[in-house]
Amino acid sequence: MKTATLYNLTLGKFFGYFSRRQFFEPGGYLEIWRIGWPLVILSASNTIMMLTNRVFLAWNSPEEIAAAMPAGQMFFTLMAFFLITTGFTATIVAQFHGADDRAGCVRAAWNGFYFGAIVAALLTVVLPFGGRWIIAHNGHDSVIAGFEAEYFVAMAPCAGLTCMELAFLSFFSGRGRTTLVAAVKVAGCIVCVPLNYILIFGRFGLPPLGIFGAGCANALANAFTLTLAFTLFIMVDQKEYQTRSHRHWHWEFIRKLLFFGAPAGLQTFLRNAAFAIVVMMIGNLGKEALTATSIALTINMLGNMPMIGLLDATSIVTGQYIGKRRFLVADRISGRSFRMLSAWMLVMSLFYLLAPELLINLFGSRNTGTTGMDFALVTANTITILHWAIIFNQMDAARFIAMGSLRGAGDTRIPLLIGIATSWLIQIPGTIYLIYFAHSSVSAVWMLITFYAASDAFFMIWRRRSGAWKRMEVVKLPPATEPETEEEPEIRAAI
């Protein structure tokens, strides 16, 4: 009897995660993957764009690759609030779609676009000035700081363009039409990669623009994908969704974006602001430490490549089943998404452990640069960071999937408080102590970052398990026609 109980709690439970019903029932692996794989492709295309961008910059100059990560991280941080707030349009569309309110889906997309357009006008003016001021005071080597400023200013138009594009893409992703969304982003990747090469190195009669050209290439690719997303939205079959109508401004939708989306946006902003500050502080450990961090984080884009796609898929599928009032199904989705993401993380972890040099060698510079960088030390530091990423990525997987589940239900305020507490009460003070007082190594800083990610994951999982998300109301749902029941015993989610 005890042996059977032990089996049920260990191997029996493990194999139960791969039973037939886990794949085929509503909210199962296959449904999550059907929604998620195009979003993973979308994430992969963004990773390819960023990876080639950084590889080209590394070939061009070691200082430019050192500058790309802190400038890029700061750029995303400053636009994150607006981007994630606008992106909550997908959750609103998902719940309207679950409730079979087609006009609501269209109105949500148009008003998300209006919000994004206001954001675009604001960020186009504010970002270049704010970015230059921050870079001027970050304490980095003057050559690297100059490249950071060039990259940031060239990237500035991407913020508003992405917000406007995201509203139209949310109309498709919220309804589960994620293949179209992926196609748009893959098309953007196809445009962006050659533009990076042409503008960075100067081809077809153009002068070499270096890191400034890399930022310009991203901005031009964003303009292209915005045009493509708008065209697909307008050309939808008007008998099904009247996307050329329902264009009026509705405060109701803007209020939903601000009430539910803004806390999620603020959480992402504060979390990324804390990490951007950490990256800048790492620069005080030396240019080799900063370059190694930039290379390691770029490589780790491959490690966490499916993460954002599965976060969005978790949010969308959860929102759809909440719109259908099927809370028991919605409750299982996060555990299944986590197991799918965790499997990928484990595969990449083996690669980081056994053969990290294969990817590090991509970043060997064709230019010796001007600051006399020790590349042996850069390589050693990069390997150390990748080894910490083996643990860090699993923690990231747990917290991101839990966060996606909560976001799909509209539960964004408590996660905001969790993010503030862990980022600003653990990560920032700990990094200040390690760098400025203890004068610790890169390894010690990344051990702290791993501990921060584990703490954040713990509290996000706690919030999801509390069940408070079931009481959130993002859109007005029709009354349930019959009580929700299960035909088979419920399998508890892993997280």
Backbone hydrogen bonds, N-H to C=O, Kabsch-Sander energy under -0.5 kcal/mol:
donor,donor_aa,acceptor,acceptor_aa,energy
5,T,1,M,-2.2
6,L,2,K,-2.5
7,Y,3,T,-2.4
8,N,4,A,-2.5
9,L,5,T,-1.7
10,T,6,L,-1.1
10,T,7,Y,-0.6
12,G,7,Y,-3.6
13,K,7,Y,-0.6
14,F,10,T,-2.4
15,F,11,L,-3.1
16,G,12,G,-1.7
17,Y,13,K,-0.9
17,Y,14,F,-1.0
18,F,15,F,-1.7
19,S,16,G,-1.4
23,F,19,S,-0.8
23,F,20,R,-1.0
24,F,20,R,-2.1
25,E,21,R,-2.1
28,G,25,E,-2.0
29,Y,22,Q,-2.7
30,L,23,F,-1.5
32,I,28,G,-2.5
33,W,29,Y,-2.8
34,R,30,L,-2.3
35,I,31,E,-1.9
36,G,32,I,-3.0
37,W,33,W,-3.2
39,L,35,I,-0.6
40,V,36,G,-2.4
41,I,37,W,-2.3
42,L,38,P,-2.5
43,S,39,L,-2.5
44,A,40,V,-2.8
45,S,41,I,-2.6
46,N,42,L,-2.1
47,T,43,S,-2.3
48,I,44,A,-2.8
49,M,45,S,-2.4
50,M,46,N,-2.4
51,L,47,T,-3.3
52,T,48,I,-2.8
53,N,49,M,-2.1
54,R,50,M,-2.5
55,V,51,L,-2.7
56,F,52,T,-2.8
57,L,53,N,-1.9
58,A,54,R,-2.5
59,W,55,V,-2.3
60,N,56,F,-1.8
61,S,57,L,-2.8
65,I,61,S,-1.5
66,A,62,P,-1.6
67,A,63,E,-1.8
68,A,64,E,-1.7
69,M,65,I,-0.9
71,A,67,A,-1.9
72,G,68,A,-2.6
73,Q,69,M,-3.1
74,M,70,P,-2.2
75,F,71,A,-2.2
76,F,72,G,-2.5
77,T,73,Q,-2.1
78,L,74,M,-2.3
79,M,75,F,-1.4
80,A,76,F,-1.4
81,F,77,T,-0.6
83,L,79,M,-2.5
84,I,80,A,-2.8
85,T,81,F,-1.9
86,T,82,F,-2.3
87,G,83,L,-2.3
88,F,84,I,-0.9
88,F,85,T,-0.8
89,T,86,T,-2.0
90,A,87,G,-1.7
91,T,88,F,-0.5
92,I,88,F,-1.9
93,V,89,T,-2.8
94,A,90,A,-2.5
95,Q,91,T,-2.2
96,F,92,I,-2.3
97,H,93,V,-2.9
98,G,94,A,-2.4
99,A,95,Q,-1.7
100,D,97,H,-1.4
101,D,96,F,-2.8
102,R,100,D,-0.8
105,C,101,D,-1.4
106,V,102,R,-1.8
107,R,103,A,-2.7
108,A,104,G,-2.3
109,A,105,C,-1.7
110,W,106,V,-2.4
111,N,107,R,-2.4
112,G,108,A,-1.9
113,F,109,A,-2.0
114,Y,110,W,-2.1
115,F,111,N,-2.2
116,G,112,G,-2.3
117,A,113,F,-2.6
118,I,114,Y,-2.0
119,V,115,F,-2.1
120,A,116,G,-2.5
121,A,117,A,-2.1
122,L,118,I,-2.0
123,L,119,V,-3.1
124,T,120,A,-2.1
125,V,121,A,-0.8
125,V,122,L,-0.5
126,V,122,L,-2.3
127,L,123,L,-2.2
129,F,125,V,-0.6
130,G,126,V,-2.6
131,G,127,L,-3.2
132,R,128,P,-2.0
133,W,129,F,-1.9
134,I,130,G,-2.2
135,I,131,G,-2.5
136,A,132,R,-2.2
137,H,133,W,-0.7
137,H,134,I,-1.1
138,N,135,I,-1.4
145,A,141,D,-3.0
146,G,142,S,-1.9
147,F,143,V,-1.7
148,E,144,I,-2.3
149,A,145,A,-2.1
150,E,146,G,-1.9
151,Y,147,F,-2.4
152,F,148,E,-2.4
153,V,149,A,-2.3
154,A,150,E,-2.0
155,M,151,Y,-1.8
156,A,152,F,-1.1
158,C,155,M,-2.2
159,A,156,A,-1.3
160,G,156,A,-0.5
161,L,157,P,-1.8
162,T,158,C,-2.6
163,C,159,A,-1.8
164,M,160,G,-2.1
165,E,161,L,-2.2
166,L,162,T,-2.6
167,A,163,C,-1.3
168,F,164,M,-1.1
169,L,165,E,-2.3
170,S,166,L,-2.1
171,F,167,A,-0.8
171,F,168,F,-0.7
172,F,168,F,-0.7
172,F,169,L,-0.7
173,S,169,L,-2.8
174,G,170,S,-2.5
175,R,172,F,-0.5
176,G,173,S,-1.6
177,R,172,F,-2.8
178,T,176,G,-1.5
180,L,177,R,-0.5
181,V,177,R,-0.9
182,A,178,T,-2.5
183,A,179,T,-2.3
184,V,180,L,-2.1
185,K,181,V,-2.0
186,V,182,A,-2.7
187,A,183,A,-2.3
188,G,184,V,-1.9
189,C,185,K,-2.1
190,I,186,V,-2.5
191,V,187,A,-1.6
192,C,188,G,-2.7
193,V,189,C,-2.4
195,L,191,V,-1.3
196,N,192,C,-2.6
197,Y,193,V,-1.8
198,I,194,P,-2.8
199,L,195,L,-2.8
200,I,196,N,-2.6
201,F,197,Y,-1.9
202,G,198,I,-1.5
203,R,198,I,-1.1
206,L,203,R,-1.5
209,L,199,L,-2.7
210,G,200,I,-1.9
212,F,209,L,-1.3
213,G,209,L,-0.6
214,A,210,G,-1.5
215,G,211,I,-1.7
216,C,212,F,-2.1
217,A,213,G,-2.3
218,N,214,A,-1.6
219,A,215,G,-1.9
220,L,216,C,-2.5
221,A,217,A,-2.2
222,N,218,N,-2.2
223,A,219,A,-1.9
224,F,220,L,-1.8
225,T,221,A,-2.2
226,L,222,N,-2.2
227,T,223,A,-1.8
228,L,224,F,-2.1
229,A,225,T,-2.7
230,F,226,L,-2.4
231,T,227,T,-2.0
232,L,228,L,-2.2
233,F,229,A,-2.0
234,I,230,F,-2.4
235,M,231,T,-1.9
236,V,233,F,-1.0
240,E,237,D,-1.3
241,Y,237,D,-2.4
243,T,241,Y,-2.0
245,S,242,Q,-1.5
253,F,250,H,-0.8
254,I,250,H,-1.5
255,R,251,W,-3.0
256,K,252,E,-1.7
257,L,253,F,-2.3
258,L,254,I,-2.3
259,F,255,R,-3.3
260,F,256,K,-2.7
261,G,256,K,-1.1
261,G,257,L,-0.6
262,A,257,L,-1.4
264,A,260,F,-0.8
265,G,261,G,-2.7
266,L,262,A,-3.3
267,Q,263,P,-2.4
268,T,264,A,-2.2
269,F,265,G,-2.6
270,L,266,L,-2.8
271,R,267,Q,-2.5
272,N,268,T,-2.7
273,A,269,F,-2.8
274,A,270,L,-2.3
275,F,271,R,-1.9
276,A,272,N,-3.0
277,I,273,A,-2.3
278,V,274,A,-2.1
279,V,275,F,-2.7
280,M,276,A,-2.2
281,M,277,I,-2.6
282,I,278,V,-2.3
283,G,279,V,-1.0
283,G,280,M,-0.5
284,N,281,M,-1.9
285,L,282,I,-2.2
286,G,283,G,-1.2
290,L,286,G,-1.9
291,T,287,K,-2.5
292,A,288,E,-2.5
293,T,289,A,-2.2
294,S,290,L,-2.3
295,I,291,T,-2.5
296,A,292,A,-3.0
297,L,293,T,-2.5
298,T,294,S,-1.7
299,I,295,I,-2.6
300,N,296,A,-2.6
301,M,298,T,-1.0
302,L,299,I,-2.0
303,G,299,I,-0.6
304,N,300,N,-2.3
305,M,302,L,-0.8
307,M,304,N,-1.5
308,I,304,N,-0.6
309,G,305,M,-0.5
310,L,306,P,-2.7
311,L,307,M,-2.4
312,D,308,I,-2.6
313,A,309,G,-2.2
314,T,310,L,-2.6
315,S,311,L,-2.3
316,I,312,D,-2.6
317,V,313,A,-2.8
318,T,314,T,-2.2
319,G,315,S,-2.3
320,Q,316,I,-2.5
321,Y,317,V,-2.1
322,I,318,T,-2.1
323,G,319,G,-2.3
324,K,320,Q,-1.1
325,R,322,I,-1.6
326,R,321,Y,-3.4
327,F,325,R,-0.7
330,A,326,R,-2.0
331,D,327,F,-1.9
332,R,328,L,-0.7
332,R,329,V,-1.3
333,I,329,V,-0.8
333,I,330,A,-0.5
334,S,330,A,-0.5
336,R,332,R,-1.5
337,S,333,I,-2.4
338,F,334,S,-2.5
339,R,335,G,-1.9
340,M,336,R,-1.9
341,L,337,S,-2.4
342,S,338,F,-3.0
343,A,339,R,-1.6
344,W,340,M,-1.1
345,M,341,L,-2.1
346,L,342,S,-2.2
347,V,343,A,-1.6
348,M,344,W,-2.3
349,S,345,M,-2.1
350,L,346,L,-1.6
351,F,347,V,-1.3
352,Y,348,M,-2.5
353,L,349,S,-2.1
354,L,350,L,-2.5
355,A,351,F,-2.5
358,L,355,A,-0.9
359,L,356,P,-0.8
360,I,356,P,-1.7
361,N,357,E,-2.4
362,L,359,L,-1.3
363,F,360,I,-1.9
364,G,361,N,-1.4
366,R,59,W,-1.1
375,F,373,M,-1.0
378,V,374,D,-1.8
379,T,375,F,-2.3
380,A,376,A,-2.1
381,N,377,L,-2.6
382,T,378,V,-2.3
383,I,379,T,-2.3
384,T,380,A,-1.9
385,I,381,N,-2.2
386,L,382,T,-2.3
387,H,383,I,-2.0
388,W,384,T,-1.8
389,A,385,I,-1.9
390,I,386,L,-0.8
390,I,387,H,-0.7
391,I,387,H,-0.5
391,I,388,W,-0.9
392,F,388,W,-2.6
393,N,389,A,-2.8
394,Q,390,I,-0.7
395,M,391,I,-1.8
396,D,392,F,-2.6
397,A,393,N,-2.5
398,A,394,Q,-1.9
399,R,395,M,-2.3
400,F,396,D,-2.7
401,I,397,A,-2.0
402,A,398,A,-1.9
403,M,399,R,-2.3
404,G,400,F,-2.4
405,S,401,I,-2.2
406,L,402,A,-2.1
407,R,403,M,-2.6
408,G,404,G,-2.1
409,A,405,S,-0.8
409,A,406,L,-0.6
410,G,406,L,-0.6
410,G,407,R,-0.9
411,D,406,L,-2.5
412,T,410,G,-1.3
416,L,412,T,-1.1
417,L,413,R,-1.7
418,I,414,I,-2.4
419,G,415,P,-2.7
420,I,416,L,-2.3
421,A,417,L,-2.4
422,T,418,I,-2.6
423,S,419,G,-2.2
424,W,420,I,-2.3
425,L,421,A,-1.6
426,I,422,T,-0.8
427,Q,422,T,-1.9
428,I,423,S,-2.1
430,G,426,I,-1.7
431,T,427,Q,-2.2
432,I,428,I,-2.5
433,Y,429,P,-2.3
434,L,430,G,-2.5
435,I,431,T,-2.6
436,Y,432,I,-2.3
437,F,432,I,-0.6
437,F,433,Y,-1.5
438,A,433,Y,-3.1
440,S,434,L,-3.5
445,V,441,S,-1.6
446,W,442,V,-2.1
447,M,443,S,-1.8
448,L,444,A,-1.8
449,I,445,V,-2.0
450,T,446,W,-1.9
451,F,447,M,-1.9
452,Y,448,L,-2.5
453,A,449,I,-2.3
454,A,450,T,-2.1
455,S,451,F,-2.2
456,D,452,Y,-2.5
457,A,453,A,-2.4
458,F,454,A,-2.2
459,F,455,S,-1.9
460,M,456,D,-2.1
461,I,457,A,-2.5
462,W,458,F,-2.1
463,R,459,F,-2.1
464,R,460,M,-2.2
465,R,461,I,-2.6
466,S,462,W,-1.1
467,G,463,R,-0.5
467,G,464,R,-1.1
468,A,463,R,-0.5
470,K,467,G,-1.5
471,R,468,A,-1.7
472,M,469,W,-1.3
477,L,475,V,-0.7
492,R,490,E,-0.6
